[in-house]
């Protein structure tokens, strides 16, 4: 099993590096490529891939010091992936202070059988140095900004950005919290049954929950006897795994039975299914997404959750939407830099550059502009991202309001999170270190 897991992990990291994929997509690609069916090996591989990716900058710094004058990028992708996994498993998991020689030897032996002994010859001389080298002198040789970036596993430019946004102390806490995945939340699916009955069934299945106030039907998991996906209640669609920040964004829309809604960038279906639940399956939801792959998932989720009022349109919101429909509510959750979800998607933070923020903001501005014409008078436009940057959030809303004087911000209920920045106090911001969830931004605009 262990050799299979390391084979999967090496290949998955290589796909992430080569095609800038997410962990999930790279793993799926690897499983298909290797025709792997061992669920234990897949689960173990995914875990070490995510954590190795999370610690990547510190791991690379550690490796580059040991192999000077070479750099890790000079080796092929298989060797790069192995070295990162090797350092993570033998050093990072042991807080960089201890090592297990037998474990290291076993890992090196596995790598020879996976990558070939001739390939491994080029790095064999460094494995001992990587096992015994100390981390503290490396950190001590850096300036304060680089050290914080290494200790919080973030790019240096992003550390500086967060300090400018939040201040040094708050930024440090936020950056550290961005490495700890938030709790798992579930949404009770009242389209499939009475909430009290569903909660009782979950209790009999050994699931202990805590209500996520002030949100509707949202609960935090704090004890499980078996994985969620193996529960009968999961297979019956009695609940949906969804972060409470995402749930809050949907609840902000305050949809009512009979409403007409446009759900933009809707796949894979979390927003659509929650909106339908809040509408009691009465009304109409038109969901729009450009990705055929994600729409396939959307169809599965909508059917699985018992939604009967939603239909889907394949289209890009960067272009005028292929409909003249005017609706009560438009919900827009555009692509973003994902700076609020680095804990769950660590690969995302290494794909970004400072230019990424501006490039993404241009896309978001075009999308919100295209959405505006579909809001009926007296209707609402909900804009949300899982990013904490002002360029993707407050600055988008500021420009939108200047260009669309027939819209204005309204207060969001229930009251949750912190006020928006730049004086946009009606908007809400959520942070991992403060709100026990993904980082998020939400604005609610009403058309006069």
MOURWO-V920151 format. One record per backbone hydrogen bond with DSSP energy under -1.0 kcal/mol. CO is the residue of the C=O (numbers start at 1). NH is the residue of the N-H. If there is no record, write none. Layout:
BEGIN
<<CO & NH> <CO & NH>>
END
This chain:
BEGIN
<<1 & 5> <2 & 6> <3 & 7> <4 & 8> <5 & 9> <6 & 10> <7 & 11> <8 & 12> <9 & 13> <10 & 14> <11 & 15> <12 & 16> <13 & 17> <14 & 18> <15 & 19> <16 & 20> <22 & 26> <23 & 27> <24 & 28> <25 & 29> <26 & 30> <27 & 31> <28 & 32> <29 & 33> <30 & 34> <31 & 35> <31 & 36> <38 & 42> <39 & 43> <40 & 44> <41 & 45> <42 & 46> <43 & 47> <44 & 48> <45 & 49> <46 & 50> <47 & 51> <48 & 52> <49 & 53> <50 & 54> <51 & 55> <53 & 56> <55 & 59> <56 & 60> <57 & 61> <58 & 62> <59 & 63> <60 & 64> <61 & 65> <62 & 66> <63 & 67> <67 & 70> <71 & 74> <72 & 75> <76 & 80> <77 & 81> <78 & 82> <79 & 83> <80 & 84> <81 & 85> <82 & 86> <83 & 87> <84 & 88> <85 & 89> <86 & 90> <87 & 91> <87 & 92> <88 & 93> <91 & 94> <91 & 96> <92 & 95> <94 & 97> <100 & 104> <101 & 105> <102 & 106> <103 & 107> <104 & 108> <105 & 109> <106 & 110> <107 & 111> <108 & 112> <109 & 113> <110 & 114> <111 & 115> <112 & 116> <116 & 120> <117 & 121> <120 & 123> <120 & 124> <123 & 126> <124 & 127> <126 & 130> <127 & 131> <128 & 132> <129 & 133> <135 & 139> <136 & 140> <137 & 141> <139 & 142> <143 & 147> <144 & 148> <145 & 149> <146 & 150> <147 & 151> <148 & 152> <149 & 154> <155 & 159> <156 & 160> <157 & 161> <158 & 162> <159 & 163> <160 & 164> <161 & 165> <162 & 166> <163 & 167> <167 & 171> <168 & 172> <169 & 173> <170 & 174> <171 & 175> <172 & 176> <173 & 177> <174 & 178> <176 & 179> <177 & 180> <184 & 221> <185 & 242> <186 & 219> <187 & 240> <188 & 190> <189 & 192> <194 & 198> <195 & 199> <196 & 200> <197 & 201> <198 & 202> <199 & 203> <200 & 204> <201 & 205> <202 & 207> <203 & 206> <208 & 222> <208 & 223> <210 & 220> <211 & 213> <212 & 215> <217 & 188> <218 & 212> <219 & 186> <220 & 210> <223 & 208> <227 & 230> <228 & 231> <231 & 235> <232 & 236> <233 & 238> <234 & 237> <238 & 189> <240 & 187> <243 & 247> <244 & 248> <245 & 249> <246 & 250> <247 & 251> <248 & 252> <250 & 253> <251 & 254> <256 & 259> <259 & 284> <260 & 328> <260 & 329> <261 & 286> <262 & 331> <263 & 288> <264 & 333> <266 & 269> <269 & 273> <270 & 274> <271 & 275> <272 & 276> <273 & 277> <274 & 278> <275 & 279> <276 & 281> <277 & 280> <279 & 282> <282 & 258> <284 & 261> <285 & 311> <286 & 263> <287 & 313> <288 & 265> <288 & 266> <289 & 315> <291 & 295> <292 & 296> <293 & 297> <294 & 298> <295 & 299> <296 & 300> <297 & 301> <298 & 302> <299 & 303> <300 & 304> <301 & 305> <302 & 307> <303 & 306> <309 & 285> <311 & 287> <313 & 289> <316 & 319> <321 & 323> <327 & 376> <328 & 380> <329 & 262> <330 & 382> <331 & 264> <332 & 384> <338 & 341> <340 & 439> <341 & 345> <345 & 348> <355 & 359> <356 & 360> <357 & 361> <358 & 362> <359 & 363> <360 & 364> <361 & 365> <362 & 366> <363 & 367> <364 & 368> <365 & 369> <366 & 370> <367 & 371> <368 & 372> <371 & 374> <372 & 375> <374 & 327> <376 & 379> <379 & 447> <380 & 330> <381 & 445> <382 & 332> <383 & 443> <385 & 441> <386 & 340> <390 & 395> <393 & 397> <394 & 398> <395 & 399> <396 & 400> <397 & 401> <398 & 402> <399 & 403> <400 & 404> <404 & 407> <406 & 448> <408 & 446> <418 & 429> <421 & 424> <423 & 425> <424 & 427> <427 & 420> <428 & 442> <429 & 418> <430 & 440> <431 & 435> <432 & 436> <440 & 430> <441 & 385> <442 & 428> <443 & 383> <444 & 410> <445 & 381> <446 & 408> <447 & 378>>
END
